[in-house]
Every structure is written in C-alpha cells, then in structure tokens.
Amino acid sequence: MLDDIDLRLLALLQQNAKLTIKDLAEQLGMTTTPIFERIKRMEREGVIMAYVALVNQEKVGRPLVVFCNVSMPDYTPDNIAEFENHIRQMPDVLEAYHLAGTIDYQLKVVMRDIKEYAHFLQQMAKLPMVRVYSSAIALYAVKQSTIIPTPTKPVIQ
C-alpha cells in the first residue's frame, strides 16, 4: 500500500529522477535510509518501472508524429497476438493501444518525414490481419507529459 510519503516521493522522482537520495530525503524531511528503502520497495513491487531519459524527438531527427488507427477485420486471438508481437518489434512505434470502439488499435509513431511514414504504411499493408483505418498527423504538441498524477490520499490495495 502506498502512503502519503510514497506518493510525494513518486511525484518528486517523476519530476526529476536524477535527484539523489539525499536530495529526496531533505525535500521530504526524512533521513536517507527510509527513502532508499521506500524506493527499493516500490521498484520491487513494480510501482517504479524504469528510469529513462526523455529525448527531444526533433533534435534526434524524428519531428513527425503520426497517430495511426488500425482495424482488424478478422479479430481472432491468433491475429491479435501476431499483430501485437509485430508492433512490439517496431522502434518507430512509441505507443500502441488496444481499443474498444470503431478502431482496434491506435499507434503513436515518430518519423523523419512523410516519405518515411509512407514506407511505414507499406510495411503495415503487408500484415494480412490488419488495415490502416486512418492516420492523423500532429501539427505540434500542446502538452506532453510522462507524469502520472499521484492521488492526494494514499492508495488502498
């Protein structure tokens, strides 16, 4: 169960995962040992999944963001598994969501340019179990965040 200190600790780490244990302890008014132990517990329990560097996609040559909506006309467990395994192998697909509704999947894809996205669509067309339903090209980001809001009250599990 996450208590108020855990939630505050998570909020700090999401804002800056490079904070030292000492920095975190000072901000939370605690000593370093319990902070270290809390972090290790949350890592073991899968609350903290990873520490990553957020990269500016434009500065690494991937300025084009496209939301690719995919439908699966033959919706079977085998087709779902094969498609999802294929998508997991594609580094240009940053996020993929299995949806309920008129489309089955939405993919967030980053590309160098529209020609590269056209090539991506050709690769998708080779997958017999899917069809691209639509694509939406992002003009610019209004908000991008990786911070999961932490509740103001402890989480009861």
Sequence and secondary structure as in RCSB ss.txt:
>XXXX:A:sequence
MLDDIDLRLLALLQQNAKLTIKDLAEQLGMTTTPIFERIKRMEREGVIMAYVALVNQEKVGRPLVVFCNVSMPDY
TPDNIAEFENHIRQMPDVLEAYHLAGTIDYQLKVVMRDIKEYAHFLQQMAKLPMVRVYSSAIALYAVKQSTIIPT
PTKPVIQ
>XXXX:A:secstr
 B HHHHHHHHHHHH TT  HHHHHHHHTS HHHHHHHHHHHHHTTSS        TTTTT  EEEEEEEE SS 
 HHHHHHHHHHHHT TTEEEEEE SSS SEEEEEEESSHHHHHHHHHHHHT TT EEEEEEE S  S        
 SS B  
